[in-house]
Structures are given as structure tokens and as C-alpha cells.
């Protein structure tokens, strides 16, 4: 695809109906793209989409959704139907918790404004189904975006991002007008992380810029030469300018290669992989030094390690209202799992909690509504198990550092 293959035009008012959102029309090779910038909390945008599709001029519709979000839209209870044990085993508990939090934020907006965020995407899906038009899902998977955000920002910013995400969606019953205004320009992730993205290039790049590029590449991949000739592209107004710029610039002949790069999760630093093992080695060396000096000192260090780890991790599960057996199991497991980087205290705690309080059908059925309110996270057995996992993991991590410094202070503090 060369620069000569691209022409950019303003909307033809005689051919296109008037819309509340901006429109750009671009011809790339044999394909004409009509890009509609929408507001994600707007019935007007939904009407714009229906009106454009009803013209009958498009042979395909592309929307700013990924497979996961499209599946969630078609099956709102899909999140609660996952195998929780596999979620913990595969290390996806944090991702699932974040998705539930975003869903809770979305539900509160719908309850407050009377408009479901993403109504224009739903309108596109329904209209395509009614008219039997191909529906192209061109946005990057939300899980990949979250993982690339996590890997891209410096480690010291990750905790503030996590607490910012959870706090912004759970800290209040009513969603502010400012949050709703942000959603008129971007999506759930952008509204949640906007205050960070404005100040962080490391966050802005995977959240906004990469997705603009990704959607342009996906459009090129879905509409090769001889493919669809007239495509309606429905995307948030905040992505319109960037996506248009990428379509107007030369795109690679094989978009799939760059798409694969944008879908890859950057591997963690090798140094951070070694840190847990290094901590384990240092603690064991500390025990050895203690016993070499004095048997009583050695047992003192072991006891302090056990109590600090156990109390902090078990105490965290109490904060999650875990079953008493879970609390006891975590107390004994945390000091041991802290010395074994292959298994975490959170995994043990969640496994015991699932055994003692297996979620019932009604927990999955009411999950989406329960997590809208802060109390609901503790009420529902599914979300409470996620809390047990996360809090036990954090408690064990804090316990490891506190106990480690305690051992060092006892041995070398004079």
C-alpha cells in the first residue's frame, strides 16, 4: 500500500446523512472507509450508527471492539462463568478483578444516566445482524492492552495504577459528570487512566497510540485488495484522528507481522524473575548464619519469619472475610510459599476458599450486579474469592519484606 493509493476526503453531504459526531472518508486502494467518531455514552451516536447502516451503502462494518468485549456484550454473564481455579492457576486473577471493576463502573453509569456505555457498538452489532452485514472487530484485546500497560510503565508506577483503577470504579456510588464526559471522548480504560495517561508517555503509548495503529492495521488486514469496497468504521472520537493518520500513511504490505508485535506482551525483566529466588536465598542464608551463631538465635529468626508472614497474610484474608479454615491455612502456608517462588500464598488461600465455599449458581448469576457496590465484592462468593487471592498475595509480599528486614536487622544491626 503506497501513499499514492490513499486519498482523504471530507464527507459528501449529499451522500451521507448528517451525524452528531465527526466523519472522515478515506479511500485506500479499492476500499473506501467512512470513519465515524462516536461518544461512548450517547444515544445520539447510537442513532448515527443505525442511520448510516440503514443507507445500505456499506458492505461491511468495523467497530472498536475486540473478541473478548464483543463476547461480553453478547453474554454479559460470561465473566462469572469462568473456571475460578484455572483463573488463579493461570495468573489471571488480577485481570479478572480489573475487568469486573470496569464492568461495575459501566453498570453504575448505565444506572445513573440511563444509557449503557458502548450503546453505539451494540447498535452496530444489532444492525449488522439484521442486515446480514459482515462485522469486523478491529480493536486490540483488552487483556493484552492491560498487560502491555503493566509491562510498559516503570515498576514504581504499577501499584498507583492498580489502586487508581480500583479506586476510580469503587470509591463512590455516583459517577461524576466529569467521568461521564471523559467517556464521551474515550472508552472505559481511557476514562479510568486519563489522569495518568496525560502525564505518562509510557502509559499513553499502549493505551492510545498503539491502539490507533492497531485498528488501522486490522482494517488493512480485513480489507485486502479485492475485499470490501465500502466500510463503515465506528470508533470513539478520541481515536479518530490517530487512526485516520495511520490510514493516510503507507501501511505495510503484510499487516499481520506488525499486528503480532502489537499483540505480544513484553517479557518481564530477567532481573525481576531472579528477585524472588534471591530473596529466598538471602533468607535461608540468614537462617544459617543465625544457627551458626547460636541455636536459640536461629530458632528466633525462623519463628519471627513464620509469625510475621503468617499474621500479615492471614490478616489480609480476614479483611476479605475469608472462611476461618482459609485464614488458618494461609497462616501456615504463607511462610512456606514465601520461600518457594513457584507457588504463592494467594493461590493456596483461594484454593482453600473455593473448597470451603464453592460458589453457587446464584453467585454467578448475580455477579455483575453485586460488584457494582463495594459491599457486593464481599457478599458474592466469586468476587470474594478474588479478594482473598489478591489480599493474601499482598499480605504475603509485605510479610516477606518486613520479616526479611527484621532478620537483617537482628543479624547485622549491631
SETI-20846 format. One record per residue (C-alpha): x, y, z; residue number from 1. Coordinates in nm, 4 decimals. Layout:
REM SETI-20846
- u_v_w_i
- X_Y_Z_NUM
...
//
This chain:
REM SETI-20846
- u_v_w_i
- 0.0000_0.0000_0.0000_1
- 0.1696_0.3228_-0.1163_2
- 0.0973_0.6844_-0.0460_3
- -0.0439_0.7186_-0.3975_4
- -0.3090_0.4624_-0.3067_5
- -0.4589_0.6903_-0.0404_6
- -0.6964_0.9817_-0.0778_7
- -0.8684_1.1640_0.2056_8
- -1.1925_1.3498_0.1535_9
- -1.4459_1.5400_0.3589_10
- -1.7904_1.3863_0.3960_11
- -2.0193_1.4129_0.0959_12
- -2.3248_1.5785_0.2500_13
- -2.5424_1.4654_-0.0393_14
- -2.4481_1.1016_0.0094_15
- -2.4205_1.0759_0.3878_16
- -2.6876_1.1742_0.6400_17
- -2.5975_1.4390_0.8969_18
- -2.4475_1.2962_1.2157_19
- -2.3817_1.4297_1.5636_20
- -2.0215_1.3009_1.5546_21
- -1.7323_1.3797_1.3195_22
- -1.6821_1.1803_0.9990_23
- -1.3744_1.1237_0.7848_24
- -1.3893_0.9471_0.4493_25
- -1.0671_0.7916_0.3195_26
- -1.0049_0.5818_0.0111_27
- -0.7196_0.3348_0.0385_28
- -0.6656_0.1396_-0.2819_29
- -1.0041_-0.0023_-0.3765_30
- -1.1599_0.0444_-0.0329_31
- -1.3480_0.3473_0.0885_32
- -1.3506_0.3878_0.4681_33
- -1.6124_0.6050_0.6340_34
- -1.4866_0.6642_0.9877_35
- -1.7476_0.7826_1.2371_36
- -1.6226_0.9302_1.5646_37
- -1.8663_0.8439_1.8421_38
- -1.9307_0.9209_2.2077_39
- -1.9433_0.6058_2.4188_40
- -2.2204_0.7413_2.6403_41
- -2.4585_0.8870_2.3861_42
- -2.7867_0.7748_2.2380_43
- -2.7220_1.0204_1.9517_44
- -2.4108_0.8242_1.8500_45
- -2.6117_0.5020_1.8538_46
- -2.8708_0.6662_1.6282_47
- -2.5914_0.7877_1.3973_48
- -2.4705_0.4309_1.3540_49
- -2.8181_0.2963_1.2786_50
- -2.8842_0.5801_1.0331_51
- -2.5598_0.5232_0.8408_52
- -2.6047_0.1472_0.8192_53
- -2.9640_0.1948_0.7053_54
- -2.8382_0.3841_0.3980_55
- -2.7389_0.0466_0.2522_56
- -2.4168_0.1831_0.1068_57
- -2.1773_-0.0243_0.3196_58
- -2.0744_-0.3832_0.2547_59
- -1.9059_-0.4233_0.5952_60
- -1.8935_-0.2513_0.9341_61
- -1.5825_-0.2331_1.1553_62
- -1.6148_-0.1433_1.5232_63
- -1.3841_-0.0551_1.8127_64
- -1.4347_-0.3847_1.9930_65
- -1.2204_-0.6929_2.0452_66
- -1.3445_-1.0520_2.0552_67
- -1.3495_-1.0543_2.4362_68
- -1.5583_-0.7377_2.4706_69
- -1.7891_-0.8461_2.1891_70
- -1.8415_-1.1798_2.3663_71
- -1.9032_-0.9971_2.6924_72
- -2.1615_-0.7774_2.5204_73
- -2.3382_-1.0806_2.3749_74
- -2.3099_-1.2750_2.7011_75
- -2.2882_-1.0335_2.9962_76
- -2.2514_-1.3193_3.2452_77
- -1.9512_-1.4731_3.0667_78
- -1.7052_-1.3322_3.3216_79
- -1.8739_-1.5166_3.6056_80
- -1.8824_-1.8459_3.4164_81
- -1.5051_-1.8903_3.4121_82
- -1.3360_-2.1745_3.5997_83
- -1.2047_-1.9858_3.9024_84
- -0.9395_-2.2430_3.9846_85
- -0.7952_-2.2076_3.6337_86
- -0.8104_-1.8288_3.6665_87
- -0.5839_-1.8480_3.9726_88
- -0.3621_-2.1190_3.8266_89
- -0.3009_-1.9178_3.5083_90
- -0.2278_-1.5980_3.6986_91
- -0.5323_-1.4138_3.5633_92
- -0.6938_-1.3192_3.8947_93
- -0.5804_-0.9576_3.8769_94
- -0.7031_-0.9265_3.5183_95
- -1.0429_-1.0728_3.6035_96
- -1.0749_-0.8436_3.9069_97
- -0.9886_-0.5412_3.6921_98
- -1.2450_-0.6462_3.4296_99
- -1.5113_-0.6849_3.6982_100
- -1.4255_-0.3416_3.8353_101
- -1.4560_-0.1840_3.4897_102
- -1.7846_-0.3657_3.4371_103
- -1.9119_-0.2335_3.7696_104
- -1.8187_0.1195_3.6654_105
- -2.0022_0.0701_3.3367_106
- -2.3134_-0.0615_3.5117_107
- -2.3222_0.2347_3.7507_108
- -2.3029_0.4746_3.4565_109
- -2.5891_0.2904_3.2873_110
- -2.7995_0.3022_3.6049_111
- -2.7270_0.6710_3.6573_112
- -2.7527_0.8045_3.3012_113
- -2.9986_0.5578_3.1543_114
- -2.7523_0.4928_2.8705_115
- -2.5359_0.1830_2.8521_116
- -2.1746_0.2788_2.7632_117
- -2.0955_0.1411_2.4205_118
- -2.4542_0.1774_2.3008_119
- -2.3270_0.2727_1.9543_120
- -2.1250_-0.0506_1.9335_121
- -2.4290_-0.2511_2.0384_122
- -2.6339_-0.0674_1.7739_123
- -2.3752_-0.1607_1.5098_124
- -2.3796_-0.5271_1.6147_125
- -2.7592_-0.5429_1.6054_126
- -2.7880_-0.3577_1.2736_127
- -2.5279_-0.5818_1.1083_128
- -2.7119_-0.8890_1.2285_129
- -3.0435_-0.7564_1.0990_130
- -2.8990_-0.6663_0.7570_131
- -2.6612_-0.9650_0.7420_132
- -2.3563_-0.7433_0.7025_133
- -2.0053_-0.8631_0.7939_134
- -1.8964_-0.7282_1.1336_135
- -1.5228_-0.6622_1.1736_136
- -1.3799_-0.6438_1.5285_137
- -1.0679_-0.4314_1.4898_138
- -0.9656_-0.3250_1.8413_139
- -0.6918_-0.4992_2.0374_140
- -0.7911_-0.7430_2.3110_141
- -0.8458_-0.5532_2.6353_142
- -0.6389_-0.8069_2.8292_143
- -0.3409_-0.7525_2.6002_144
- -0.3740_-0.3764_2.6395_145
- -0.3800_-0.4051_3.0191_146
- -0.0762_-0.6349_3.0166_147
- 0.1179_-0.4023_2.7844_148
- 0.0296_-0.1079_3.0083_149
- 0.1554_-0.3039_3.3092_150
- 0.4815_-0.4003_3.1377_151
- 0.5379_-0.0601_2.9802_152
- 0.5188_0.1595_3.2899_153
- 0.8034_0.1687_3.5442_154
- 0.7589_-0.0738_3.8329_155
- 0.7093_0.2050_4.0873_156
- 0.4024_0.3312_3.8957_157
- 0.2269_-0.0053_3.8754_158
- 0.0828_-0.0020_4.2251_159
- -0.0564_0.3500_4.1796_160
- -0.2161_0.2423_3.8503_161
- -0.3768_-0.0591_4.0159_162
- -0.5092_0.1409_4.3093_163
- -0.6191_0.4168_4.0707_164
- -0.8159_0.1675_3.8633_165
- -0.9854_0.0059_4.1610_166
- -1.0390_0.3358_4.3435_167
- -1.1885_0.5161_4.0446_168
- -1.4527_0.2499_3.9903_169
- -1.5331_0.1603_4.3507_170
- -1.4772_0.4735_4.5572_171
- -1.8227_0.6245_4.5167_172
- -2.1789_0.5234_4.4482_173
- -2.2461_0.8009_4.1951_174
- -2.0314_0.8543_3.8868_175
- -1.9279_1.2163_3.8460_176
- -2.0232_1.4282_3.5463_177
- -1.6513_1.4570_3.4703_178
- -1.6209_1.0776_3.4341_179
- -1.9202_1.0674_3.2020_180
- -1.7718_1.3491_2.9917_181
- -1.4463_1.1519_2.9621_182
- -1.6431_0.8539_2.8363_183
- -1.7928_1.0697_2.5617_184
- -1.4420_1.1033_2.4180_185
- -1.2856_0.7680_2.5017_186
- -1.3577_0.4223_2.6335_187
- -1.3613_0.2697_2.9820_188
- -0.9855_0.2280_3.0016_189
- -0.9157_0.5803_2.8818_190
- -1.1622_0.7336_3.1276_191
- -1.0132_0.5367_3.4156_192
- -0.6486_0.6073_3.3358_193
- -0.6867_0.9550_3.1836_194
- -0.5208_1.1415_3.4695_195
- -0.2179_0.9113_3.4435_196
- -0.2053_0.8966_3.0616_197
- -0.1844_1.2736_3.0276_198
- 0.1381_1.2738_3.2289_199
- 0.2942_0.9435_3.1230_200
- 0.4212_0.8638_2.7755_201
- 0.4773_0.5051_2.8916_202
- 0.1046_0.4749_2.9636_203
- -0.0265_0.6828_2.6736_204
- 0.1555_0.4728_2.4160_205
- -0.0094_0.1304_2.4823_206
- -0.3425_0.2839_2.5840_207
- -0.3985_0.5227_2.2933_208
- -0.1277_0.5392_2.0290_209
- -0.0765_0.1657_1.9851_210
- -0.4476_0.1037_1.9546_211
- -0.4816_0.3717_1.6852_212
- -0.2094_0.1948_1.4899_213
- -0.3554_-0.1479_1.5644_214
- -0.7013_-0.0573_1.4349_215
- -0.5567_0.0862_1.1140_216
- -0.3561_-0.2333_1.0598_217
- -0.6582_-0.4511_1.1327_218
- -0.8626_-0.2568_0.8781_219
- -0.5889_-0.3114_0.6186_220
- -0.5772_-0.6811_0.7080_221
- -0.9554_-0.7260_0.6905_222
- -0.9943_-0.5349_0.3632_223
- -0.7179_-0.6502_0.1265_224
- -0.7238_-0.5674_-0.2415_225
- -1.0429_-0.7070_-0.3871_226
- -1.2110_-0.7301_-0.0476_227
- -1.4749_-0.4966_0.0942_228
- -1.5216_-0.1789_-0.1076_229
- -1.7202_0.0450_0.1293_230
- -1.6584_0.0024_0.5024_231
- -1.8187_0.1936_0.7896_232
- -1.5728_0.2256_1.0797_233
- -1.7293_0.3022_1.4194_234
- -1.4783_0.4137_1.6828_235
- -1.4524_0.6556_1.9722_236
- -1.3957_1.0179_1.8762_237
- -1.0676_1.0126_2.0701_238
- -0.9264_0.7521_1.8297_239
- -1.0496_0.9141_1.5101_240
- -0.7553_1.1465_1.4414_241
- -0.4837_0.8886_1.5120_242
- -0.6484_0.6099_1.3126_243
- -0.7062_0.8410_1.0163_244
- -0.3396_0.9471_1.0199_245
- -0.2238_0.5863_1.0124_246
- -0.4596_0.5007_0.7262_247
- -0.3366_0.8008_0.5294_248
- 0.0270_0.6991_0.5785_249
- 0.1744_0.3983_0.3966_250
- 0.0862_0.0749_0.5746_251
- 0.2950_-0.2449_0.5499_252
- 0.2160_-0.4948_0.2757_253
- 0.1787_-0.7638_0.5443_254
- -0.0077_-0.6008_0.8371_255
- -0.0149_-0.9313_1.0277_256
- 0.3523_-0.9102_1.1217_257
- 0.3162_-0.5734_1.2955_258
- -0.0172_-0.6802_1.4478_259
- 0.1595_-0.9777_1.6073_260
- 0.4177_-0.7390_1.7523_261
- 0.1456_-0.5158_1.8987_262
- -0.0285_-0.8210_2.0463_263
- 0.2844_-0.9547_2.2153_264
- 0.3264_-0.8993_2.5887_265
- 0.6758_-0.7704_2.6656_266
- 0.8521_-1.0312_2.8806_267
- 0.9333_-0.9349_3.2379_268
- 1.2875_-0.8308_3.3100_269
- 1.5162_-1.1253_3.3843_270
- 1.6275_-0.9376_3.6932_271
- 1.2737_-0.9401_3.8344_272
- 1.2469_-1.3134_3.7657_273
- 1.5547_-1.3651_3.9790_274
- 1.4444_-1.1383_4.2657_275
- 1.2147_-1.3959_4.4392_276
- 1.4873_-1.6590_4.4256_277
- 1.7424_-1.4092_4.5520_278
- 1.5176_-1.3203_4.8459_279
- 1.4724_-1.6889_4.9255_280
- 1.8487_-1.7439_4.9154_281
- 1.9144_-1.4433_5.1408_282
- 1.6553_-1.5551_5.3967_283
- 1.7949_-1.9093_5.4066_284
- 2.1474_-1.7703_5.4416_285
- 2.0181_-1.5543_5.7284_286
- 1.8770_-1.8621_5.8996_287
- 2.2088_-2.0427_5.8523_288
- 2.4050_-1.7520_5.9974_289
- 2.1686_-1.7372_6.2931_290
- 2.2051_-2.1084_6.3704_291
- 2.5829_-2.0883_6.3243_292
- 2.5998_-1.8181_6.5896_293
- 2.3520_-1.9630_6.8321_294
- 2.0808_-2.2279_6.8082_295
- 1.8385_-2.0087_7.0011_296
- 1.9064_-1.7164_6.7654_297
- 1.8421_-1.9394_6.4654_298
- 1.5063_-2.0550_6.6008_299
- 1.4210_-1.6949_6.6913_300
- 1.4728_-1.5893_6.3282_301
- 1.2678_-1.8812_6.1967_302
- 0.9865_-1.8059_6.4425_303
- 0.9800_-1.4362_6.3531_304
- 0.9740_-1.5197_5.9821_305
- 0.6865_-1.7601_6.0375_306
- 0.4819_-1.5265_6.2560_307
- 0.5305_-1.2090_6.0505_308
- 0.4480_-1.3799_5.7205_309
- 0.1630_-1.5811_5.8639_310
- -0.0021_-1.2997_6.0574_311
- 0.0138_-1.0433_5.7757_312
- -0.1086_-1.2806_5.5042_313
- -0.3774_-1.4414_5.7220_314
- -0.4827_-1.0978_5.8461_315
- -0.5292_-0.9895_5.4862_316
- -0.7636_-1.2833_5.4243_317
- -0.9608_-1.1828_5.7339_318
- -1.0053_-0.8414_5.5688_319
- -1.1515_-1.0308_5.2723_320
- -1.3912_-1.2123_5.5106_321
- -1.2404_-1.5475_5.4193_322
- -1.3585_-1.8718_5.5758_323
- -1.1851_-1.9465_5.9120_324
- -1.0222_-2.2558_5.7604_325
- -0.8841_-2.0368_5.4803_326
- -0.7383_-1.7963_5.7366_327
- -0.5697_-2.0808_5.9271_328
- -0.4391_-2.2436_5.6082_329
- -0.2984_-1.9114_5.4881_330
- -0.1278_-1.8519_5.8218_331
- 0.0652_-2.1788_5.7885_332
- 0.1153_-2.1628_5.4117_333
- 0.2421_-1.8050_5.3700_334
- 0.5787_-1.8513_5.5486_335
- 0.6474_-2.1577_5.3331_336
- 0.5251_-2.0222_4.9984_337
- 0.7339_-1.7078_5.0566_338
- 1.0376_-1.9352_5.0348_339
- 0.9061_-2.1091_4.7210_340
- 0.8624_-1.8657_4.4264_341
- 0.6794_-2.1323_4.2223_342
- 0.3638_-2.1078_4.4352_343
- 0.2038_-1.8120_4.6115_344
- 0.0130_-1.7717_4.9331_345
- -0.2753_-1.6229_4.7342_346
- -0.3099_-1.9404_4.5267_347
- -0.3274_-2.1552_4.8399_348
- -0.5727_-1.9184_5.0092_349
- -0.8015_-1.9018_4.7046_350
- -0.7904_-2.2800_4.6609_351
- -0.8950_-2.3421_5.0208_352
- -1.1644_-2.0736_4.9990_353
- -1.3066_-2.2358_4.6868_354
- -1.3118_-2.5726_4.8622_355
- -1.4793_-2.4367_5.1749_356
- -1.7205_-2.2003_4.9992_357
- -1.7783_-2.3234_4.6482_358
- -1.9641_-2.0501_4.4529_359
- -2.3253_-2.1345_4.3813_360
- -2.5248_-2.0755_4.0661_361
- -2.6795_-1.7618_4.2112_362
- -2.3314_-1.6153_4.2759_363
- -2.2504_-1.6334_3.9058_364
- -2.5972_-1.5094_3.8120_365
- -2.5759_-1.2001_4.0339_366
- -2.2023_-1.1275_3.9970_367
- -2.2365_-0.8322_3.7574_368
- -2.4899_-0.6550_3.9796_369
- -2.3208_-0.7435_4.3098_370
- -1.9856_-0.5845_4.2194_371
- -2.1497_-0.2523_4.1363_372
- -2.1456_-0.1772_4.5102_373
- -1.8364_-0.2069_4.7268_374
- -2.0142_-0.4337_4.9785_375
- -2.1123_-0.6660_4.6973_376
- -1.7482_-0.7683_4.6436_377
- -1.7556_-0.9297_4.9876_378
- -2.1114_-1.0602_4.9542_379
- -2.0630_-1.2582_4.6330_380
- -1.8555_-1.5758_4.6679_381
- -1.6917_-1.5329_4.3266_382
- -1.5660_-1.1785_4.3823_383
- -1.4819_-1.2515_4.7469_384
- -1.2548_-1.5377_4.6380_385
- -1.0772_-1.2951_4.4060_386
- -1.0315_-1.0601_4.7008_387
- -0.8951_-1.3462_4.9121_388
- -0.6392_-1.4226_4.6412_389
- -0.5305_-1.0611_4.5906_390
- -0.5167_-0.9630_4.9575_391
- -0.3396_-1.2831_5.0650_392
- -0.0807_-1.2237_4.7938_393
- -0.0259_-0.8633_4.9039_394
- -0.0115_-0.9644_5.2706_395
- 0.2486_-1.2298_5.1982_396
- 0.4569_-0.9868_4.9917_397
- 0.4540_-0.7283_5.2703_398
- 0.5318_-1.0009_5.5232_399
- 0.8311_-1.1173_5.3200_400
- 0.9881_-0.7711_5.3138_401
- 0.9090_-0.6910_5.6766_402
- 1.0419_-1.0252_5.8001_403
- 1.3441_-1.0019_5.5714_404
- 1.4423_-0.6611_5.7079_405
- 1.3781_-0.7913_6.0589_406
- 1.6214_-1.0784_6.0038_407
- 1.8834_-0.8448_5.8571_408
- 1.8421_-0.6031_6.1456_409
- 1.8817_-0.8801_6.4035_410
- 2.1939_-1.0220_6.2382_411
- 2.3728_-0.7068_6.1303_412
- 2.2069_-0.4253_6.3219_413
- 2.4653_-0.4398_6.5956_414
//
